């Protein structure tokens, strides 16, 4: 499969399970020859890139749509996919020009030109779907075409260092302007029927969240051509069913998401190979600045006290305990805004919180709150999602509640809400 590291992470350390025999297992029901069967619990929100911003949808989109830039699988660097160069900034840092490779085509025979690139980004902003990635394009003021192979991005931020990452993100798939609607989402049946694909694979069948099949796209001229002629994907309701399918040889590769316990169990099965590598996901707590303790709309708004609360929480969280005990080392502790699977990672926050070496420090948290005049225990409402980010979420947040309440600095009201709500 054509996996891109920027999203290919179960965690900061990604884990996938594959059958020991690459071509399948005899009498196990798995595909043989140059066909791979993949099992996943991920769900697809939309095949149309304008209507999704989730791993399940993106995992399909990166197979069938091209990008200007994509992750080089052997490094953490972004490289040209259908772009012909690394792009150039204008002298004043407001324009980023990209040249396309010549002779690009969609699988249906339509030419892929700069016009399709402009169309792809313009429609995401225009449709602005509530489940879509339009927020990622906030720094792009407009997109201009100079000719069939030249695209200019006008940036609101000078020399925007995030732009190329955005062009490789869920907002970056290039679609066929002759097949997709400019002002509303295009349904999957239309996309598949029109064969409107220009990635390494094309979809030959598609039943949303049940099964789909990819076939190699011979017209693809991007960074990483398909390695297999056919790839089949089966969608499972939960990780226990996926684990059973691996053990029974019904799938060749299982990816996203099994519980850490499942991964640990499968690693002991001599018929299964568990592969680990750097990924690109993060698990983090986010504060609502308006309704958090001492927030802007609280009964006692105070920016300094609110900041002290956030800093104290950061000093109390035992990241290593969460990574090792809850997630059984399928995650690594995070001390950076950038996970260690991506370019630019550095543990810049390790020294700022806790004991300065990555461990929690209750004394430091207490001192931070006292210095700001915060009365303890602080009432903190903590909300999490129990089903969308893995079955270990409940254990994770129970541990976080215990960590914050130890020592009496916080009193946590822990609640959860299903993903669909």
C-alpha positions, 0 to 999 in steps of 0.5 A: 500500500501507498502509506504516507507517514504524515498520517500513517500513525497509530501513535507517535510509534505506529504499529501495524500487524501483518501476516508472516507470509507476504502473499497470504496464508494458505487456506486462510482466506487472505488474498494471494499473489500480487494482491494485498488485503488490508483490514481496518476499523477506520471509518470513511466520512467522505471520498470527496476531500472537501467533505472530510478531515479524518484519518479514515477518509484521508487513508483512501484519498492519499491512494487515489488523489495526487498532491503537489507535495508528499511525504517521502516514505524513507525520510521525514521530508516533504518531496514533490509528488506531481510538482516538478520542483520544490517551489519558490517564494517571491522576494517579498514572501507573499507568493509561492510558485509551483511548477507541475510535471508535464503530461499529467493525466487522470485515470479517465484520460482528462489532462491534469493541469494548473487549472485543476490545482486552482479548482481543487483549493478554491472549491474546498474554501467555497464549499467550507463543509463543516467536516472538511479541511477548509480551516487549513487554507486560512493563510492562502488568500487566493490561487492563480494560474500562469499557464497549464503547468504553473500555479501561484499561491498568494499567502497572507503570511510572508514566507509561510513555513507551513504552506508546503505541509498544508499542500500535503495535508487533507486539504491538498488532494488534487481533483478533476474539475471535469468530474467534481462540483465546484460548489457542493460535495461530489458523491462517491458513486460519481467519482468512482464512475468517472474514474476521476483519480490521479494517485498511485491507485484508482478505485474499482469498487467502493462500498462505504465502510464495508469494502473497497478495491484499488487497482494500480494507476499506470498513468500516475507520475508522482513520488511513489508508484503503486507496488501492487496491482490490486489492494483490497480493504475490509472494514471491521466494526471493532478491533476485536473482530479485526484481531480475529481476522488477522489470526484467521488469515483473512487479512494480510495487513491490519492497520488502524486501530487495534488496542495496545493489548491486541497489539501486544497479544499479536506480537506473541503470535509466530504467524503474525509480524508486528511492525513499528515505526515513527508516526505523526499523530498526537494525543493532547489536552486542549483548553477552551480559553472562554470557559476554563477556570478563570477563562474569559467568560467564567465568573472570575476571568483572569488571564494570569490565573488561567495560564497558571492553571494550564501550566500546573496541568502540564506539570502534573501529567505523567506522559510516560505512564500514559505511554507505557501503562495505558498504551503499552509503548505504542505511543511515546511521551510528547514534549513538542508541538511536532511529533517525533515522526515528522520533520522539525521535531524537538523536545522543546517543552520538556524543560518547561514543565514538570521536573524539567526532564519529562517527569511530573512535579507536583511541587512545581505545579503547586508553586505555580498556582500559589504564585498566581493566587489560585485557590485549590483545589481547582474545579476542572471539567474534562471532556473526552470522546470514548469511541473515535480515538481508540478503546483505550481512551477511557483508561487514558482519561481515568489515569489523567484524572487520577494524576491531576487529583493526586496531591489535592490541587485539582478536582476533576469532573470527567465526562465523555460524549460519543463521536456522533454527538 
